[in-house]
Amino acid sequence: MQKVEFYWDPVCPFAWITSRWIAKVEPQLELEVEWRFISLRFLNEAKDYDKDFPPGYMALHTKGLRMLRVAAAVREKEGLAAMGPLYTAFGESIWDRSPVEGQDTMDGIAEQSHLVAVLASVGLDPSYAAAADDDARDSVLREETTTALARAGRDVGTPIIAIDPPNGPAFFGPVISRVPSDEEAVELWHAVMTLAKWPGFAELKRTLREMPQLPLLTRPR
């Protein structure tokens, strides 16, 4: 069984789409997926948010940090097996919503009521939501963010995927804008693995792409 580490931050739409691809591949190819943390807030803390990002990104990344704190608290008590369902619940609660005209798409996300609802949806104790305001596990989030970068290299974003860590190939991406079908998911996996496993391969990129195909990011009617 091939082991895969998937490093995620819940506020990244591309990480969410890529995670749904991995979730399709996992049972078909019998992958062993570990859902690990990478914090965009810590990844970018040395940057000037006012200069380097669009307005609101610090608040967005802080929401991600709050949710990851909750996830770290859950993992501490419930173990790694709880992470896949929890990430799925976070992602669905964010990206499967329809936008509301005149309302910020992230309104309410990572607030206590949202966190409690997500935890309850996967049968977890709602008291874990208190961890969002507690920096006690930030060292864990920083450590895993550092590990993700050690796997794939710096100057990357989310998601990061590592294959048979710590010595197997790791990479940022693939950045995809829509969830493939079951058949397409396996084809894409084999294509990505062919590139990733060749020791001389470094990067394949284009900036011309469509918006993420997610309900929350569609234009309100």
Sequence and secondary structure as in RCSB ss.txt:
>XXXX:A:sequence
MQKVEFYWDPVCPFAWITSRWIAKVEPQLELEVEWRFISLRFLNEAKDYDKDFPPGYMALHTKGLRMLRVAAAVR
EKEGLAAMGPLYTAFGESIWDRSPVEGQDTMDGIAEQSHLVAVLASVGLDPSYAAAADDDARDSVLREETTTALA
RAGRDVGTPIIAIDPPNGPAFFGPVISRVPSDEEAVELWHAVMTLAKWPGFAELKRTLREMPQLPLLTRPR
>XXXX:A:secstr
  EEEEEE TT HHHHHHHHHHHHHHHHHT EEEEEE  HHHHTTTS HHHHS TTHHHHHHHHHHHHHHHHHHH
HHH GGGHHHHHHHHHHHHHTS   TTS TTTTTTSHHHHHHHHHHTT  GGGGGGGG GGGHHHHHHHHHHHHH
HH SS  S EEEESTTTS EEE    SS   HHHHHHHHHHHHHHHHSTT      S       GGGS   
